[in-house]
Amino acid sequence: MPRTVLFLSIMLFVSGGFIFAQKGTGKLYRIDRYESIYLPLGKISFADKLIEYKVGTPPPIQKYRDSIQCLHEPNYKNYQTPNFVSLGCGGSLTVEFTDNGFMNLPGDDLYLFEVGPSKEPAKVEISENGMDWIYAGKIAGGKSSIDLIKEGIDTETVFYFLRITDLKDLCKSKSAGADLDAIGAINSVIKLTINADVLFDVANYDLKETAKQGLDSLAESIRKVDKATILVEGHTDSDGDENSNMLLSENRCISVKNRLIEIFGEDSLYEFEIKPYGESKPCVPNDSEENKQQNRRVEITVLPSRDYYESISRE
């Protein structure tokens, strides 16, 4: 489901598992006394909205039922300090990522910061829209990472919702059920979708003057990541010749890429790629003028740098 801010539809995701320095963004989070996990986009990588909390039976004691303790960065200190939430036996928790999302990218995609003296197994499901759910795997004991590729989940969908359900293995403690401190997306990108009519005149690939100002503003979102690969994808509606539409989308990608290079400077740590699609990947059917306008778009995806993915592949 598109998320719109003015003429921008903004989606953020995450990728990683290997420690790779991106100044100002990536961050290490301690798992236990000896281990930490690296999240390339740092503090924005966490679930930040509670959708639903269903306490299981038997429930945990009252002080461990503050459900918002699972949001944002982890802050667990010890079992006696109630800065985590317990699900109760068979209980569940549903959260939303509002300033980022997550995808099936190389390496582990999610990490659930499960805490407490016992680490109970739980089922994890994910959703693009909060209504249609897909099984994503389970956490068990000391293993709290999820790799979506193992469940055959596609590599193009952006997910914003996660639901975790306790599997009723340990139900007799004061904090019955799985205990959660935070839910983080390891695998991360920033994706911005721009209506092509805002950037270009009809059948033209020269940027409007007003579009240049818009891209200047958009660049501030990109600067949240200090080193990245910036992928520019171009799409058209189905009007006109297929080959002409492919050429038009390619030239529009080049125009946007060149403008971003102007903004960031030749010496920036950003690498650029373009992918023109023409009319081949509509987001809605080309059966009305309104839909055609939605299909005329430029998508900018900010991914961790090539060096980062090469580091993952060497693990």
Disulfide bonds with the S-S distance in Angstrom:
Cys89-Cys171 1.92
